[in-house]
Amino acid sequence: MKLKRTYEPPSPGDGYRVLVDRLWPRGLVRQDARIDRWLKEIAPSPALRTWFGHDPEKWADFRRRYFTELAANPAVGELREILHTRRTVTLVYAARDKDHNHAVALKMFMERASARS
């Protein structure tokens, strides 16, 4: 599983590209994005996203809250199926901060869940 910003050009090494944002990224032309699946249901709730505001000081608490949302989110099963059936999967996101965003947290959540099973 890889991570990539939507504004970086797609490459063959990306494999199956899954957009994990609730909203379509501004200024991004759909055919240029080469998104294979838009899994907007897996993004943080609007309330959580607004509360976090990409503030690095809230990162640990954001992850904890988002993991709680993910634990009850049926879209996690769909992402799990994609991960099991595709050789390479890239989670695509629009956030500017490459270290403190929901795609990073989602990848952590999925890797932890995979390690437990």
N, CA, C and O atoms as CSV, one atom per row, in Angstrom:
chain,resi,resn,atom,element,x,y,z
A,1,MET,N,N,0.853,-1.171,0.000
A,1,MET,CA,C,0.000,0.000,0.000
A,1,MET,C,C,0.900,1.236,0.000
A,1,MET,O,O,1.817,1.372,0.809
A,2,LYS,N,N,0.597,2.129,-0.942
A,2,LYS,CA,C,1.369,3.358,-1.079
A,2,LYS,C,C,0.456,4.558,-0.832
A,2,LYS,O,O,-0.768,4.432,-0.789
A,3,LEU,N,N,1.078,5.713,-0.672
A,3,LEU,CA,C,0.357,6.975,-0.532
A,3,LEU,C,C,0.858,7.946,-1.587
A,3,LEU,O,O,2.040,7.952,-1.932
A,4,LYS,N,N,-0.065,8.775,-2.101
A,4,LYS,CA,C,0.351,9.762,-3.099
A,4,LYS,C,C,-0.654,10.910,-3.116
A,4,LYS,O,O,-1.863,10.696,-3.021
A,5,ARG,N,N,-0.138,12.127,-3.237
A,5,ARG,CA,C,-1.024,13.291,-3.367
A,5,ARG,C,C,-1.690,13.281,-4.737
A,5,ARG,O,O,-1.098,12.838,-5.721
A,6,THR,N,N,-2.899,13.761,-4.791
A,6,THR,CA,C,-3.639,13.801,-6.049
A,6,THR,C,C,-2.962,14.695,-7.075
A,6,THR,O,O,-3.152,14.511,-8.277
A,7,TYR,N,N,-2.184,15.649,-6.619
A,7,TYR,CA,C,-1.572,16.610,-7.531
A,7,TYR,C,C,-0.227,16.133,-8.079
A,7,TYR,O,O,0.390,16.818,-8.895
A,8,GLU,N,N,0.225,14.968,-7.636
A,8,GLU,CA,C,1.415,14.349,-8.216
A,8,GLU,C,C,0.952,13.535,-9.424
A,8,GLU,O,O,-0.110,12.915,-9.379
A,9,PRO,N,N,1.734,13.531,-10.493
A,9,PRO,CA,C,1.287,12.785,-11.676
A,9,PRO,C,C,1.179,11.286,-11.417
A,9,PRO,O,O,2.030,10.711,-10.739
A,10,PRO,N,N,0.141,10.652,-11.951
A,10,PRO,CA,C,0.015,9.191,-11.819
A,10,PRO,C,C,1.178,8.501,-12.535
A,10,PRO,O,O,1.726,9.018,-13.509
A,11,SER,N,N,1.537,7.327,-12.029
A,11,SER,CA,C,2.587,6.547,-12.682
A,11,SER,C,C,2.169,5.077,-12.697
A,11,SER,O,O,1.347,4.662,-11.880
A,12,PRO,N,N,2.726,4.288,-13.614
A,12,PRO,CA,C,2.369,2.864,-13.681
A,12,PRO,C,C,2.628,2.130,-12.360
A,12,PRO,O,O,1.926,1.170,-12.041
A,13,GLY,N,N,3.615,2.567,-11.600
A,13,GLY,CA,C,3.936,1.928,-10.326
A,13,GLY,C,C,2.890,2.137,-9.249
A,13,GLY,O,O,2.939,1.493,-8.201
A,14,ASP,N,N,1.939,3.034,-9.496
A,14,ASP,CA,C,0.877,3.280,-8.513
A,14,ASP,C,C,-0.066,2.092,-8.394
A,14,ASP,O,O,-0.691,1.896,-7.352
A,15,GLY,N,N,-0.172,1.313,-9.437
A,15,GLY,CA,C,-1.132,0.209,-9.420
A,15,GLY,C,C,-2.555,0.732,-9.408
A,15,GLY,O,O,-2.896,1.639,-10.167
A,16,TYR,N,N,-3.384,0.163,-8.547
A,16,TYR,CA,C,-4.801,0.529,-8.428
A,16,TYR,C,C,-4.894,1.767,-7.531
A,16,TYR,O,O,-4.507,1.721,-6.364
A,17,ARG,N,N,-5.405,2.862,-8.076
A,17,ARG,CA,C,-5.438,4.141,-7.363
A,17,ARG,C,C,-6.804,4.369,-6.723
A,17,ARG,O,O,-7.829,4.382,-7.405
A,18,VAL,N,N,-6.803,4.552,-5.388
A,18,VAL,CA,C,-8.042,4.750,-4.628
A,18,VAL,C,C,-8.018,6.143,-4.004
A,18,VAL,O,O,-7.186,6.427,-3.143
A,19,LEU,N,N,-8.927,7.004,-4.438
A,19,LEU,CA,C,-9.066,8.323,-3.828
A,19,LEU,C,C,-9.805,8.158,-2.510
A,19,LEU,O,O,-10.906,7.608,-2.483
A,20,VAL,N,N,-9.211,8.632,-1.412
A,20,VAL,CA,C,-9.795,8.433,-0.083
A,20,VAL,C,C,-10.272,9.748,0.539
A,20,VAL,O,O,-10.419,9.839,1.758
A,21,ASP,N,N,-10.512,10.761,-0.288
A,21,ASP,CA,C,-11.060,12.040,0.180
A,21,ASP,C,C,-12.571,12.048,0.006
A,21,ASP,O,O,-13.101,11.450,-0.931
A,22,ARG,N,N,-13.255,12.724,0.908
A,22,ARG,CA,C,-14.711,12.826,0.835
A,22,ARG,C,C,-15.146,13.733,-0.326
A,22,ARG,O,O,-16.185,13.505,-0.945
A,23,LEU,N,N,-14.337,14.762,-0.610
A,23,LEU,CA,C,-14.646,15.703,-1.682
A,23,LEU,C,C,-13.642,15.533,-2.816
A,23,LEU,O,O,-12.477,15.213,-2.580
A,24,TRP,N,N,-14.097,15.748,-4.038
A,24,TRP,CA,C,-13.183,15.685,-5.180
A,24,TRP,C,C,-12.199,16.855,-5.065
A,24,TRP,O,O,-12.625,17.983,-4.813
A,25,PRO,N,N,-10.901,16.615,-5.244
A,25,PRO,CA,C,-9.888,17.673,-5.095
A,25,PRO,C,C,-10.075,18.814,-6.098
A,25,PRO,O,O,-10.349,18.590,-7.277
A,26,ARG,N,N,-9.921,20.019,-5.607
A,26,ARG,CA,C,-10.070,21.217,-6.437
A,26,ARG,C,C,-9.079,21.218,-7.591
A,26,ARG,O,O,-7.905,20.886,-7.431
A,27,GLY,N,N,-9.580,21.597,-8.742
A,27,GLY,CA,C,-8.726,21.782,-9.902
A,27,GLY,C,C,-8.234,20.507,-10.550
A,27,GLY,O,O,-7.451,20.563,-11.499
A,28,LEU,N,N,-8.666,19.372,-10.069
A,28,LEU,CA,C,-8.204,18.097,-10.609
A,28,LEU,C,C,-9.198,17.580,-11.648
A,28,LEU,O,O,-10.371,17.359,-11.344
A,29,VAL,N,N,-8.718,17.390,-12.871
A,29,VAL,CA,C,-9.556,16.867,-13.946
A,29,VAL,C,C,-9.663,15.356,-13.767
A,29,VAL,O,O,-8.650,14.668,-13.637
A,30,ARG,N,N,-10.871,14.851,-13.760
A,30,ARG,CA,C,-11.097,13.431,-13.466
A,30,ARG,C,C,-10.280,12.485,-14.336
A,30,ARG,O,O,-9.679,11.546,-13.814
A,31,GLN,N,N,-10.243,12.704,-15.641
A,31,GLN,CA,C,-9.511,11.764,-16.497
A,31,GLN,C,C,-8.002,11.871,-16.298
A,31,GLN,O,O,-7.287,10.891,-16.507
A,32,ASP,N,N,-7.502,13.041,-15.899
A,32,ASP,CA,C,-6.067,13.188,-15.640
A,32,ASP,C,C,-5.664,12.510,-14.333
A,32,ASP,O,O,-4.516,12.093,-14.173
A,33,ALA,N,N,-6.598,12.402,-13.410
A,33,ALA,CA,C,-6.306,11.835,-12.087
A,33,ALA,C,C,-6.085,10.333,-12.124
A,33,ALA,O,O,-5.397,9.784,-11.264
A,34,ARG,N,N,-6.665,9.662,-13.120
A,34,ARG,CA,C,-6.576,8.207,-13.236
A,34,ARG,C,C,-6.926,7.508,-11.916
A,34,ARG,O,O,-6.165,6.683,-11.412
A,35,ILE,N,N,-8.067,7.851,-11.385
A,35,ILE,CA,C,-8.561,7.230,-10.149
A,35,ILE,C,C,-9.367,5.992,-10.547
A,35,ILE,O,O,-10.286,6.075,-11.362
A,36,ASP,N,N,-9.015,4.853,-9.966
A,36,ASP,CA,C,-9.735,3.612,-10.250
A,36,ASP,C,C,-10.977,3.459,-9.376
A,36,ASP,O,O,-11.975,2.881,-9.807
A,37,ARG,N,N,-10.917,3.970,-8.168
A,37,ARG,CA,C,-12.048,3.870,-7.238
A,37,ARG,C,C,-12.028,5.078,-6.330
A,37,ARG,O,O,-10.991,5.418,-5.761
A,38,TRP,N,N,-13.178,5.732,-6.191
A,38,TRP,CA,C,-13.313,6.840,-5.250
A,38,TRP,C,C,-14.065,6.309,-4.049
A,38,TRP,O,O,-15.277,6.099,-4.108
A,39,LEU,N,N,-13.348,6.092,-2.962
A,39,LEU,CA,C,-13.920,5.511,-1.748
A,39,LEU,C,C,-14.120,6.627,-0.713
A,39,LEU,O,O,-13.480,6.640,0.339
A,40,LYS,N,N,-15.015,7.552,-1.033
A,40,LYS,CA,C,-15.202,8.727,-0.182
A,40,LYS,C,C,-15.779,8.388,1.188
A,40,LYS,O,O,-15.608,9.148,2.142
A,41,GLU,N,N,-16.464,7.244,1.288
A,41,GLU,CA,C,-17.070,6.857,2.572
A,41,GLU,C,C,-16.031,6.533,3.641
A,41,GLU,O,O,-16.361,6.480,4.826
A,42,ILE,N,N,-14.784,6.316,3.237
A,42,ILE,CA,C,-13.745,5.942,4.200
A,42,ILE,C,C,-13.045,7.164,4.795
A,42,ILE,O,O,-12.256,7.035,5.730
A,43,ALA,N,N,-13.332,8.335,4.261
A,43,ALA,CA,C,-12.729,9.575,4.771
A,43,ALA,C,C,-13.284,9.893,6.165
A,43,ALA,O,O,-14.352,9.404,6.533
A,44,PRO,N,N,-12.570,10.701,6.929
A,44,PRO,CA,C,-13.087,11.095,8.247
A,44,PRO,C,C,-14.423,11.831,8.102
A,44,PRO,O,O,-14.711,12.428,7.065
A,45,SER,N,N,-15.213,11.775,9.145
A,45,SER,CA,C,-16.479,12.500,9.143
A,45,SER,C,C,-16.203,13.995,8.975
A,45,SER,O,O,-15.134,14.474,9.354
A,46,PRO,N,N,-17.155,14.730,8.413
A,46,PRO,CA,C,-16.944,16.176,8.277
A,46,PRO,C,C,-16.621,16.857,9.613
A,46,PRO,O,O,-15.788,17.762,9.667
A,47,ALA,N,N,-17.278,16.422,10.679
A,47,ALA,CA,C,-17.007,17.027,11.986
A,47,ALA,C,C,-15.571,16.776,12.437
A,47,ALA,O,O,-14.913,17.682,12.949
A,48,LEU,N,N,-15.087,15.559,12.250
A,48,LEU,CA,C,-13.711,15.240,12.654
A,48,LEU,C,C,-12.706,15.988,11.782
A,48,LEU,O,O,-11.711,16.509,12.285
A,49,ARG,N,N,-12.963,16.040,10.494
A,49,ARG,CA,C,-12.063,16.744,9.577
A,49,ARG,C,C,-11.973,18.225,9.934
A,49,ARG,O,O,-10.887,18.804,9.938
A,50,THR,N,N,-13.118,18.832,10.233
A,50,THR,CA,C,-13.153,20.243,10.614
A,50,THR,C,C,-12.415,20.463,11.929
A,50,THR,O,O,-11.630,21.402,12.056
A,51,TRP,N,N,-12.668,19.594,12.908
A,51,TRP,CA,C,-11.997,19.723,14.203
A,51,TRP,C,C,-10.479,19.638,14.044
A,51,TRP,O,O,-9.747,20.438,14.626
A,52,PHE,N,N,-10.011,18.675,13.261
A,52,PHE,CA,C,-8.568,18.466,13.082
A,52,PHE,C,C,-7.923,19.655,12.376
A,52,PHE,O,O,-6.905,20.169,12.840
A,53,GLY,N,N,-8.493,20.093,11.277
A,53,GLY,CA,C,-7.965,21.242,10.566
A,53,GLY,C,C,-6.509,21.103,10.157
A,53,GLY,O,O,-5.832,22.111,9.955
A,54,HIS,N,N,-6.012,19.882,10.030
A,54,HIS,CA,C,-4.612,19.595,9.665
A,54,HIS,C,C,-3.617,20.241,10.626
A,54,HIS,O,O,-2.531,20.661,10.227
A,55,ASP,N,N,-4.007,20.311,11.897
A,55,ASP,CA,C,-3.137,20.864,12.939
A,55,ASP,C,C,-2.254,19.737,13.477
A,55,ASP,O,O,-2.761,18.821,14.125
A,56,PRO,N,N,-0.940,19.787,13.220
A,56,PRO,CA,C,-0.051,18.709,13.684
A,56,PRO,C,C,-0.104,18.465,15.194
A,56,PRO,O,O,0.180,17.358,15.651
A,57,GLU,N,N,-0.461,19.481,15.962
A,57,GLU,CA,C,-0.552,19.303,17.418
A,57,GLU,C,C,-1.729,18.404,17.811
A,57,GLU,O,O,-1.739,17.832,18.901
A,58,LYS,N,N,-2.711,18.283,16.928
A,58,LYS,CA,C,-3.885,17.432,17.190
A,58,LYS,C,C,-3.733,16.047,16.560
A,58,LYS,O,O,-4.660,15.239,16.626
A,59,TRP,N,N,-2.586,15.763,15.955
A,59,TRP,CA,C,-2.386,14.541,15.176
A,59,TRP,C,C,-2.689,13.263,15.964
A,59,TRP,O,O,-3.441,12.411,15.490
A,60,ALA,N,N,-2.118,13.124,17.146
A,60,ALA,CA,C,-2.316,11.887,17.924
A,60,ALA,C,C,-3.797,11.699,18.274
A,60,ALA,O,O,-4.328,10.594,18.161
A,61,ASP,N,N,-4.448,12.765,18.693
A,61,ASP,CA,C,-5.860,12.664,19.046
A,61,ASP,C,C,-6.713,12.433,17.804
A,61,ASP,O,O,-7.692,11.688,17.852
A,62,PHE,N,N,-6.347,13.070,16.690
A,62,PHE,CA,C,-7.064,12.839,15.434
A,62,PHE,C,C,-7.002,11.364,15.042
A,62,PHE,O,O,-8.021,10.766,14.697
A,63,ARG,N,N,-5.810,10.784,15.094
A,63,ARG,CA,C,-5.661,9.366,14.725
A,63,ARG,C,C,-6.552,8.494,15.598
A,63,ARG,O,O,-7.248,7.613,15.093
A,64,ARG,N,N,-6.535,8.733,16.890
A,64,ARG,CA,C,-7.350,7.935,17.810
A,64,ARG,C,C,-8.830,8.040,17.451
A,64,ARG,O,O,-9.529,7.029,17.391
A,65,ARG,N,N,-9.306,9.250,17.216
A,65,ARG,CA,C,-10.713,9.468,16.874
A,65,ARG,C,C,-11.060,8.863,15.512
A,65,ARG,O,O,-12.123,8.267,15.336
A,66,TYR,N,N,-10.153,9.024,14.560
A,66,TYR,CA,C,-10.401,8.470,13.220
A,66,TYR,C,C,-10.398,6.945,13.258
A,66,TYR,O,O,-11.210,6.308,12.587
A,67,PHE,N,N,-9.499,6.359,14.031
A,67,PHE,CA,C,-9.475,4.897,14.169
A,67,PHE,C,C,-10.796,4.402,14.750
A,67,PHE,O,O,-11.289,3.348,14.349
A,68,THR,N,N,-11.369,5.144,15.681
A,68,THR,CA,C,-12.669,4.774,16.253
A,68,THR,C,C,-13.742,4.809,15.170
A,68,THR,O,O,-14.588,3.918,15.098
A,69,GLU,N,N,-13.705,5.847,14.324
A,69,GLU,CA,C,-14.663,5.906,13.213
A,69,GLU,C,C,-14.457,4.734,12.252
A,69,GLU,O,O,-15.418,4.100,11.818
A,70,LEU,N,N,-13.198,4.456,11.928
A,70,LEU,CA,C,-12.899,3.390,10.977
A,70,LEU,C,C,-13.338,2.018,11.494
A,70,LEU,O,O,-13.769,1.170,10.713
A,71,ALA,N,N,-13.230,1.803,12.790
A,71,ALA,CA,C,-13.601,0.506,13.369
A,71,ALA,C,C,-15.075,0.174,13.114
A,71,ALA,O,O,-15.457,-0.996,13.094
A,72,ALA,N,N,-15.896,1.204,12.921
A,72,ALA,CA,C,-17.330,0.985,12.683
A,72,ALA,C,C,-17.739,1.302,11.246
A,72,ALA,O,O,-18.930,1.357,10.941
A,73,ASN,N,N,-16.771,1.509,10.367
A,73,ASN,CA,C,-17.055,1.950,9.003
A,73,ASN,C,C,-17.067,0.763,8.034
A,73,ASN,O,O,-16.049,0.088,7.879
A,74,PRO,N,N,-18.207,0.498,7.380
A,74,PRO,CA,C,-18.280,-0.620,6.435
A,74,PRO,C,C,-17.347,-0.474,5.226
A,74,PRO,O,O,-17.007,-1.469,4.586
A,75,ALA,N,N,-16.937,0.748,4.912
A,75,ALA,CA,C,-16.040,0.961,3.773
A,75,ALA,C,C,-14.661,0.345,4.006
A,75,ALA,O,O,-13.917,0.107,3.055
A,76,VAL,N,N,-14.322,0.089,5.264
A,76,VAL,CA,C,-13.046,-0.567,5.571
A,76,VAL,C,C,-13.024,-1.961,4.949
A,76,VAL,O,O,-11.988,-2.398,4.449
A,77,GLY,N,N,-14.149,-2.659,4.976
A,77,GLY,CA,C,-14.233,-3.984,4.355
A,77,GLY,C,C,-14.006,-3.912,2.858
A,77,GLY,O,O,-13.371,-4.791,2.275
A,78,GLU,N,N,-14.525,-2.866,2.239
A,78,GLU,CA,C,-14.315,-2.696,0.798
A,78,GLU,C,C,-12.842,-2.425,0.491
A,78,GLU,O,O,-12.295,-2.981,-0.462
A,79,LEU,N,N,-12.202,-1.579,1.285
A,79,LEU,CA,C,-10.778,-1.326,1.085
A,79,LEU,C,C,-9.965,-2.593,1.343
A,79,LEU,O,O,-9.008,-2.871,0.622
A,80,ARG,N,N,-10.335,-3.351,2.353
A,80,ARG,CA,C,-9.642,-4.610,2.644
A,80,ARG,C,C,-9.723,-5.558,1.443
A,80,ARG,O,O,-8.740,-6.209,1.091
A,81,GLU,N,N,-10.887,-5.628,0.828
A,81,GLU,CA,C,-11.067,-6.480,-0.362
A,81,GLU,C,C,-10.188,-5.990,-1.516
A,81,GLU,O,O,-9.572,-6.796,-2.212
A,82,ILE,N,N,-10.132,-4.689,-1.716
A,82,ILE,CA,C,-9.267,-4.124,-2.759
A,82,ILE,C,C,-7.818,-4.497,-2.490
A,82,ILE,O,O,-7.096,-4.887,-3.407
A,83,LEU,N,N,-7.393,-4.383,-1.255
A,83,LEU,CA,C,-6.001,-4.697,-0.896
A,83,LEU,C,C,-5.677,-6.170,-1.118
A,83,LEU,O,O,-4.550,-6.517,-1.471
A,84,HIS,N,N,-6.672,-7.036,-0.909
A,84,HIS,CA,C,-6.450,-8.475,-1.093
A,84,HIS,C,C,-6.464,-8.905,-2.555
A,84,HIS,O,O,-5.880,-9.929,-2.910
A,85,THR,N,N,-7.125,-8.130,-3.397
A,85,THR,CA,C,-7.265,-8.543,-4.794
A,85,THR,C,C,-6.350,-7.792,-5.757
A,85,THR,O,O,-6.274,-8.145,-6.933
A,86,ARG,N,N,-5.668,-6.782,-5.286
A,86,ARG,CA,C,-4.787,-5.985,-6.145
A,86,ARG,C,C,-3.344,-6.112,-5.674
A,86,ARG,O,O,-3.067,-6.147,-4.475
A,87,ARG,N,N,-2.447,-6.181,-6.622
A,87,ARG,CA,C,-1.031,-6.327,-6.291
A,87,ARG,C,C,-0.485,-5.058,-5.620
A,87,ARG,O,O,0.168,-5.129,-4.579
A,88,THR,N,N,-0.759,-3.909,-6.226
A,88,THR,CA,C,-0.310,-2.625,-5.685
A,88,THR,C,C,-1.506,-1.699,-5.585
A,88,THR,O,O,-2.277,-1.554,-6.535
A,89,VAL,N,N,-1.653,-1.076,-4.427
A,89,VAL,CA,C,-2.741,-0.124,-4.202
A,89,VAL,C,C,-2.127,1.174,-3.687
A,89,VAL,O,O,-1.313,1.167,-2.764
A,90,THR,N,N,-2.529,2.283,-4.296
A,90,THR,CA,C,-2.074,3.594,-3.841
A,90,THR,C,C,-3.275,4.373,-3.337
A,90,THR,O,O,-4.244,4.586,-4.066
A,91,LEU,N,N,-3.199,4.800,-2.071
A,91,LEU,CA,C,-4.225,5.659,-1.499
A,91,LEU,C,C,-3.895,7.082,-1.921
A,91,LEU,O,O,-2.812,7.588,-1.629
A,92,VAL,N,N,-4.823,7.718,-2.600
A,92,VAL,CA,C,-4.607,9.051,-3.145
A,92,VAL,C,C,-5.389,10.053,-2.299
A,92,VAL,O,O,-6.550,9.823,-1.961
A,93,TYR,N,N,-4.737,11.170,-1.960
A,93,TYR,CA,C,-5.323,12.190,-1.086
A,93,TYR,C,C,-4.889,13.572,-1.561
A,93,TYR,O,O,-3.932,13.695,-2.326
A,94,ALA,N,N,-5.589,14.611,-1.113
A,94,ALA,CA,C,-5.291,15.970,-1.559
A,94,ALA,C,C,-4.561,16.817,-0.515
A,94,ALA,O,O,-4.020,17.866,-0.868
A,95,ALA,N,N,-4.524,16.414,0.723
A,95,ALA,CA,C,-3.934,17.238,1.787
A,95,ALA,C,C,-2.500,17.657,1.456
A,95,ALA,O,O,-1.748,16.905,0.836
A,96,ARG,N,N,-2.144,18.850,1.872
A,96,ARG,CA,C,-0.790,19.368,1.615
A,96,ARG,C,C,0.254,18.730,2.520
A,96,ARG,O,O,1.370,18.442,2.088
A,97,ASP,N,N,-0.112,18.512,3.773
A,97,ASP,CA,C,0.823,17.949,4.752
A,97,ASP,C,C,0.943,16.447,4.504
A,97,ASP,O,O,-0.013,15.699,4.707
A,98,LYS,N,N,2.112,16.019,4.069
A,98,LYS,CA,C,2.314,14.611,3.718
A,98,LYS,C,C,2.473,13.703,4.935
A,98,LYS,O,O,2.426,12.480,4.804
A,99,ASP,N,N,2.660,14.288,6.111
A,99,ASP,CA,C,2.880,13.491,7.315
A,99,ASP,C,C,1.683,13.438,8.257
A,99,ASP,O,O,1.543,12.483,9.021
A,100,HIS,N,N,0.828,14.439,8.213
A,100,HIS,CA,C,-0.303,14.541,9.137
A,100,HIS,C,C,-1.604,14.682,8.353
A,100,HIS,O,O,-2.166,15.774,8.256
A,101,ASN,N,N,-2.073,13.576,7.798
A,101,ASN,CA,C,-3.339,13.606,7.063
A,101,ASN,C,C,-4.056,12.271,7.230
A,101,ASN,O,O,-3.477,11.291,7.701
A,102,HIS,N,N,-5.306,12.252,6.843
A,102,HIS,CA,C,-6.130,11.060,7.069
A,102,HIS,C,C,-5.657,9.847,6.272
A,102,HIS,O,O,-5.863,8.716,6.711
A,103,ALA,N,N,-5.032,10.051,5.119
A,103,ALA,CA,C,-4.540,8.898,4.336
A,103,ALA,C,C,-3.408,8.197,5.080
A,103,ALA,O,O,-3.323,6.969,5.069
A,104,VAL,N,N,-2.547,8.964,5.719
A,104,VAL,CA,C,-1.469,8.377,6.527
A,104,VAL,C,C,-2.086,7.566,7.671
A,104,VAL,O,O,-1.670,6.439,7.939
A,105,ALA,N,N,-3.078,8.151,8.339
A,105,ALA,CA,C,-3.744,7.449,9.446
A,105,ALA,C,C,-4.472,6.203,8.941
A,105,ALA,O,O,-4.437,5.158,9.591
A,106,LEU,N,N,-5.121,6.307,7.800
A,106,LEU,CA,C,-5.835,5.163,7.222
A,106,LEU,C,C,-4.868,4.026,6.902
A,106,LEU,O,O,-5.162,2.863,7.178
A,107,LYS,N,N,-3.737,4.351,6.331
A,107,LYS,CA,C,-2.717,3.336,6.022
A,107,LYS,C,C,-2.261,2.650,7.316
A,107,LYS,O,O,-2.131,1.427,7.365
A,108,MET,N,N,-2.021,3.445,8.358
A,108,MET,CA,C,-1.616,2.879,9.652
A,108,MET,C,C,-2.693,1.928,10.187
A,108,MET,O,O,-2.393,0.829,10.655
A,109,PHE,N,N,-3.935,2.368,10.108
A,109,PHE,CA,C,-5.057,1.558,10.597
A,109,PHE,C,C,-5.124,0.218,9.846
A,109,PHE,O,O,-5.249,-0.841,10.460
A,110,MET,N,N,-5.041,0.284,8.519
A,110,MET,CA,C,-5.147,-0.933,7.701
A,110,MET,C,C,-3.957,-1.863,7.954
A,110,MET,O,O,-4.137,-3.079,8.010
A,111,GLU,N,N,-2.779,-1.333,8.103
A,111,GLU,CA,C,-1.605,-2.163,8.382
A,111,GLU,C,C,-1.714,-2.828,9.753
A,111,GLU,O,O,-1.355,-3.996,9.907
A,112,ARG,N,N,-2.196,-2.106,10.728
A,112,ARG,CA,C,-2.372,-2.695,12.070
A,112,ARG,C,C,-3.427,-3.785,12.038
A,112,ARG,O,O,-3.255,-4.843,12.643
A,113,ALA,N,N,-4.521,-3.527,11.328
A,113,ALA,CA,C,-5.593,-4.515,11.230
A,113,ALA,C,C,-5.098,-5.770,10.511
A,113,ALA,O,O,-5.455,-6.886,10.887
A,114,SER,N,N,-4.289,-5.585,9.494
A,114,SER,CA,C,-3.737,-6.704,8.738
A,114,SER,C,C,-2.768,-7.529,9.589
A,114,SER,O,O,-2.729,-8.755,9.484
A,115,ALA,N,N,-2.000,-6.860,10.416
A,115,ALA,CA,C,-1.038,-7.551,11.277
A,115,ALA,C,C,-1.744,-8.376,12.341
A,115,ALA,O,O,-1.226,-9.405,12.775
A,116,ARG,N,N,-2.934,-7.928,12.771
A,116,ARG,CA,C,-3.689,-8.655,13.803
A,116,ARG,C,C,-4.383,-9.895,13.252
A,116,ARG,O,O,-4.649,-10.843,13.991
A,117,SER,N,N,-4.675,-9.886,11.953
A,117,SER,CA,C,-5.423,-11.031,11.411
A,117,SER,C,C,-4.534,-12.069,10.792
A,117,SER,O,O,-5.022,-13.085,10.297
